Amino acid sequence: MASRVSSLRSVPDALDSDVVSAIDQRLDGVERDHDVVIPWAIESGSRAWGFPSPDSDYDCRFFFLRRPSDYAALWPPRDVIETPLDAVFDVNGWDLAKTLRLLVGGNATVVEWLRSPIVYRGDPAFRDELLALADAVADPAKIGRHYLHVARAQRLQAAPGAPLKRFFYVLRPAAALRWMRVHEGSAVPPMDLATLLHEAQVDDRTLAAADELVARKSLTRELGTGDRPSVLEDFVREELALAEARFDGAATAPTAKARDAAEAFFRRTTGL
């Protein structure tokens, strides 16, 4: 299968070069063994979200394209490709068809992967076109409900007595909800916490508290338990309450226009 142009790479020096090399080899193996093309491969998880610990694993995610004939097969291959999971590597990806269905359905993960600051390999044109599609078809109400659901679920796991690091998984979706409130009508918030908070026009006390907590997490393998900074607790509580009033309610089905736009992108990109 012919490869697409893959010219974009953005990997910070702070990442372990041996691990990055091993991820590159895994991606090469996926393309070879599954006869697919990977037009976009990034880091997700705490490293891309901007609050890694010294022992954080590597969460590489990618989109892939199969041969046109595979999409017309009576028994098509799986729409997910997974590589062996261990304490260091978590590398898996989604077929473009799955990606587009999730995007139109309101799954914010697609947008996050497109906006990751850590890119292992990528076709800039593919990224830009898919981001433009997301901006056109992603429903802010659905994306908002996605982040609200994530924040609620994580908040239950981040109750007093739980590891303090779990609070980050509440803080980030709350920041995304704040960003969407400030950027009315947009459904493509940044991925990393620092950018979210700055672009969401958060006050200096909240920014300082978040920066201090990130700095603590970056220096210790186990952040341990402890009280959440009250200013951050207040921030989360306020943003979730506002989001509940704004996004709770019956979900709406994707519009025909959104489905048609996704279908056109899929056929154009796969050559069908």
N, C-alpha and C positions, 0 to 999 in steps of 0.2 A: 504494500500500500504506500503510495507516495506521501512524503511528509509535507506538511505545511511549513511556511516560513516560521522559524522560531528564534527570534532575535532579542527578545526582552529577558533580562535577568537582573534581579535585585536581591542579593543575598548579603546581609550585614556580616562584617568581619567577626562579630561576636558569636556567630553560629559555629559549631564545631566543624572544621573543614573535612574531617574524616566521615562524619555523619552526613554532611551535605553530599560528599562524593558517593556515599552508599545510596542516598536517595536518588541521585542522578542515575546510578546503575539500575535501581529498581524501576525507574520510569522507562529507561531504555528497554528493560526486560518486558515490561508491560506492553510496550509498542510492538516488540518483536514476537512475544509469545501469544498475544491476543490479536495480532494483525490489526492494530488500531493506530490512530494518530492522536497525540495529546497536544491540543493547541493552547492549553492553559494549565499550569501546575504551580501551586502556591503553598505557603505555610498557613495553617489555621491554628486554633487553640491559643493558649496563653502567650506564646511567643509573638504571634501576629496581633493579638489583642493588646499587647503592650504591658503585660505583667507576668513575665516568666519567673520561675524559681530556678535555682542552680540545677535541680534535678528534673526539670520539665522535659517530657518526651517531645518528639518531633511529629507533628500532625500534618503531613503532606496530603493535600487534596488536589484532585485534578478532574477536568472534563475530558472526555474522549469521543472520537468519531469512529464509527465502524465503516466498513465498505458499504456502498449503496445497496448491494445485493443482500447484505445481512438484514437491512431494514425491511426488505420485502420477503424474507424467509417465512415459511409456515411456522417454524419453531425458532423464533429469533433468539440470539444469545442473551444472557443476562444483561440488565442495564446498569449493573454495578460491577466493578473490578476491585478485588481486595488482595492485598499482599499480606504475608504472614505478620501477625501482630506480636510485638514483644515489649519489653520495658523501655526501649528507645524509639522504635519505629511504629508509627500508625499511618500507613500509606494506602489510600484507596480513592476511588473516583467514580463519577457518574457519567453515563452516556448522555449525549446532547439531548436526545428525546426526553429522557427523564428530567434533565435539567430544565428544559423549557416548560414541561408540564408543572413542575414545582414552582417555577417563577410565576407563571400565570395564576397558579393557585394561591400565591401569597407567601411562599416560603422565603424568608429573608436570607437563608444560608447562601443561595446562589449569588445574591448581591454582595454578600460579605466576601466570598471567594474572589469575586471580580475586583474587589477593592483592597485586597490584602497588600500590606506594604512589603511582604517578602515573597518574591517570585522566583521559582526555580527555573522555569522556562515558560515562554509565552509568545504568542503571536499578537502584537499590539492591535492589529486591525480586528482580529477576532474579539479581543477584550473590549475595544471601543464600540464595535457594532452591537455586542451583547449588552453592554452597559446602556447604550442608547435605546435598545429594545426594552430593557428593564425600566428605564425612565418613562417610556411610553406606555407600557402595559401593566407594570406592577401597581397594584391597588394599595394606596397608603393605609386604608382601613385594614386590609388583610395583613400587611407588614406590621402595622401597629399591634394587631391582635397576636401576631406571632411573638413579638418581643414581650408583650404583656404576659402571655402564657409562659414563656421561658422565665421571666422574672418571678412570677408567682411560684412556679415549681422549684426554682432554685432557692427562693426565700424560705420555703419549708425546710430545705436541707441546710440552710445557713442560720438556723435558730441558735440562740445563746447556748454555748457549750460545744457547738460544732467548730471544726477548724476555721480559723479566721480567714484563711485563703478562700473559702467558699463564698465569702461575702462579695468577692470580685465578680462572681457569676450572677449576682443580683445587680451589682452596681453598673455593669456594662449595659445590659438591656434597659435599665432605667435611664442611663445616659442616652441611649439610642432613642428612647421615647421622648426625652427632653429635646433632642436634636430635631426630631420630626415635628414637635410642637413649634419650635422656633422657625423651622424651614417648612412652613405650611405647604402641603401639596406634594412634597418630595417623598419618595419611598426608597431612596438609595443613600442611607447614612454611611459615614466612614466606618471602618472596621475597628481601628484601635482606640482604646479608651481615652488617651490624651487628646487626640484630635476631636473625638466626640464631645468631650467636655469643653474644649476651647471653642469649637464651632457652635456649641449650644449656648454660649454666652453665660456660662456658670460663674457664680461670684468667686472672688479670690479665696475666701475661706474654704469653700468646697474644693477648689482646685488644689490648694495647699494640702488639705487633708488627704486627698486622693494621691497626690505626688508622694507624700510621706509614707502612705501605706504601700504603694508600689515599690518604693525604695527598700522598705523592710522586707518585702517578699523576695526581692531580687538577691538578698544576701543570705537567706536561710532556706534550707531544704524543707523544714517544717515550720510554718509560721506560728503554729500552735493556736490555742484558744485565747480569747480575750474580748474585751468590750470593743464594739465597733465605734469608730469616731461618731459622736452624736450628730455632727454636722452632715455626715454621710448618711446616717440613718434617717435624718430628717429629709434629706434630698430624695432618697429612695421612696420614703413614705409619701411624700408630696407628689412625685412624678407618677407613681403607680395609681394613686387616687385620681389624678387628672386623666390618666390614660384609661382607667376603668370607665370614667364618665364619657370619654370620647370614643373608645373602641369596643366596649362590650356591646353585645347584641348579635342578631342573626347575621351570619356570613352571607355575602352575595356571590352568585355564580360568576365565573369569568365572562366578560362580554364577548360577543361574536367578533368584535373588532380586535380584541386582545388575542383571541385564539387564531384569527386569520394572520395577524402580524407574526406570531410565534411560528405558525405553519410556514409562512413565506421565508422566515429566517432559516428554519430547519431545512427546507428544500434547497435554498440557495447555498447553504453551507455544506450540505452533504452531497450536492450535485444530483439530487433526485428530480 
